[in-house]
């Protein structure tokens, strides 16, 4: 299939997608909002007063879901290398998470308080080379875990997007070493043909 035909097929799928239509109707910035809504409904991860870090936040679908759930008494700190239109109750940090400056900006935004929940919807820029893209995806997931080891409170949770493939089993093992439990989530809003999964790690173990 030519690139033009592939692009047209993707565009047709996108504009006819149930969740894309729902997002437009209900005012969400992206269909990804429904992935998080389903997981939150199942796992009850958010409550008022929490500090939540949203990595890979742009265009803001997840932050849109989170801010109202915190009932004005918590904080969402969102980070992305792309710009994001403001959302009430959300502190936005524009930075590349793979760079040290991003960690410093997040640390300052946290203001000495640990995060209660870390979410990562980060995905690499796709090169089209499967092994390369998978390695980049796992690397981003590892960065989210590394951040959680330093800034997530003991007992806190990490929800991270991953893709099935090389390195995933090893990454799940790393999560299991750092958290009390690890579960797989595949929301209905994830496209069937996508290898996308979300790993939910609960109960960060205290450093020994």
C-alpha positions in Angstrom: 0.0 0.0 0.0 1.4 3.4 -0.9 2.0 6.1 1.7 -0.9 8.2 0.3 -3.3 5.2 0.6 -2.0 4.5 4.1 -2.5 8.1 5.1 -6.1 8.2 3.7 -6.9 4.9 5.5 -5.6 6.3 8.7 -7.6 9.5 8.3 -10.8 7.6 7.5 -10.3 5.5 10.6 -9.6 8.6 12.7 -12.6 10.7 11.6 -15.0 7.7 11.9 -13.6 6.5 15.3 -16.2 6.4 18.0 -13.9 7.8 20.6 -12.7 10.7 18.4 -16.4 11.6 17.8 -17.1 11.4 21.5 -14.1 13.5 22.4 -15.4 16.3 20.1 -18.9 16.0 21.4 -17.9 16.0 25.1 -15.1 18.5 24.9 -12.0 16.4 25.5 -8.8 17.3 23.7 -8.1 13.7 22.6 -9.6 10.2 22.5 -6.9 9.2 25.1 -9.2 10.7 27.8 -11.4 7.6 27.5 -8.5 5.3 28.1 -7.7 7.0 31.4 -11.4 7.3 32.4 -11.8 3.5 32.0 -8.7 2.7 34.1 -9.7 5.2 36.8 -13.2 3.8 37.0 -11.8 0.3 37.5 -8.9 1.1 39.7 -10.0 4.1 41.7 -6.5 5.7 41.5 -7.5 9.4 42.1 -8.9 11.2 45.1 -9.1 14.9 46.1 -5.9 16.4 47.5 -3.5 14.2 45.5 -0.5 15.4 43.6 -0.5 13.8 40.2 2.3 14.0 37.6 1.1 13.6 34.0 4.1 12.8 31.7 3.6 13.1 27.9 0.6 15.3 28.6 0.0 17.2 25.4 -2.6 18.0 24.1 -4.0 17.6 27.6 -6.7 14.8 27.4 -5.5 13.1 30.6 -5.0 16.4 32.5 -8.5 17.4 31.6 -9.8 14.2 33.2 -7.6 14.6 36.3 -8.1 18.2 37.3 -11.9 18.0 38.2 -11.4 14.8 40.1 -9.0 16.5 42.5 -11.8 18.8 43.6 -9.6 21.9 43.6 -7.6 20.6 46.6 -4.9 18.7 44.7 -2.5 19.4 41.9 -1.8 18.1 38.4 1.7 18.8 37.1 1.8 18.1 33.4 4.9 17.8 31.2 5.5 17.5 27.5 8.0 18.7 24.9 5.1 20.1 22.9 3.1 23.1 23.9 -0.3 22.6 25.6 -3.2 25.0 26.0 -3.8 25.9 29.7 -6.1 23.9 31.9 -7.4 25.3 35.2 -5.8 23.5 38.1 -2.9 22.2 36.0 0.7 23.4 36.2 2.4 22.8 32.8 6.1 22.2 32.3 7.3 22.3 28.7 10.4 20.2 28.5 11.9 17.1 27.0 11.6 14.4 29.7 14.8 12.8 28.6 16.8 15.9 29.6 18.0 16.8 33.0 16.4 20.2 32.8 13.0 18.6 32.7 13.6 16.7 36.0 14.8 20.0 37.6 11.6 21.8 36.5 9.4 19.0 37.8 11.3 19.0 41.1 10.6 22.7 41.4 7.0 22.3 40.5 6.6 19.6 43.2 7.9 22.0 45.7 9.4 19.4 48.0 6.2 17.3 48.1 6.2 13.7 46.7 3.8 12.7 44.0 0.9 10.4 44.9 0.4 9.2 41.4 2.6 9.3 38.2 1.0 8.8 34.8 3.0 8.3 31.6 1.3 8.4 28.2 4.7 9.1 26.6 5.5 7.6 23.2 8.5 8.0 21.0 8.5 9.8 17.6 7.9 6.9 15.2 10.8 6.1 12.9 9.1 3.2 11.2 11.8 0.8 12.2 10.1 -1.6 14.7 13.1 -2.5 16.9 14.2 1.1 17.1 10.7 2.4 18.0 10.3 -0.4 20.6 13.6 0.4 22.2 12.7 4.1 22.4 9.4 3.2 23.9 10.9 1.0 26.6 13.5 3.7 27.3 10.7 6.3 28.0 9.0 3.8 30.3 12.2 3.3 32.2 12.6 7.0 32.6 9.1 7.1 34.1 10.1 4.4 36.5 13.3 6.1 37.4 11.4 9.3 38.1 8.9 7.4 40.3 11.7 5.9 42.4 12.8 9.4 43.3 9.6 11.5 43.4 6.7 9.1 44.0 5.8 8.6 47.7 6.0 5.1 49.2 2.7 3.4 48.5 2.1 5.5 45.4 1.1 4.2 42.0 2.6 4.5 38.5 0.5 4.0 35.3 2.7 3.8 32.2 2.0 3.2 28.5 4.1 0.5 26.9 4.0 -1.5 23.7 4.2 -5.3 23.3 7.6 -6.4 22.1 11.3 -6.7 23.0 12.2 -5.5 26.4 8.7 -5.5 27.9 9.1 -8.6 30.0 12.3 -7.2 31.5 10.6 -3.8 32.2 7.7 -5.6 34.0 10.2 -7.3 36.1 11.8 -4.0 37.1 8.3 -2.7 38.0 7.7 -5.7 40.1 10.9 -5.1 42.0 9.9 -1.5 42.8 6.2 -1.9 43.4 4.0 -4.3 45.4 1.9 -5.3 42.4 1.8 -4.9 38.6 -1.3 -5.3 36.4 -2.0 -5.0 32.7 -4.7 -2.7 31.4 -6.0 -2.6 27.8 -8.8 0.0 27.7 -11.5 -0.3 25.2 -10.5 3.0 23.7 -7.1 1.5 22.7 -7.4 0.5 19.0 -7.6 -3.3 18.6 -4.8 -3.4 16.1 -2.5 -1.4 18.4 0.1 -3.2 20.6 -0.4 -0.5 23.2 -0.8 -1.6 26.8 -0.8 0.2 30.1 1.0 -1.3 33.1 -0.4 -0.3 36.5 2.1 -0.6 39.3 0.7 -0.1 42.8 2.3 0.4 46.1 5.8 1.7 45.5 8.1 0.0 47.9 10.1 2.2 50.3 13.8 2.4 49.4 16.0 0.1 51.5 
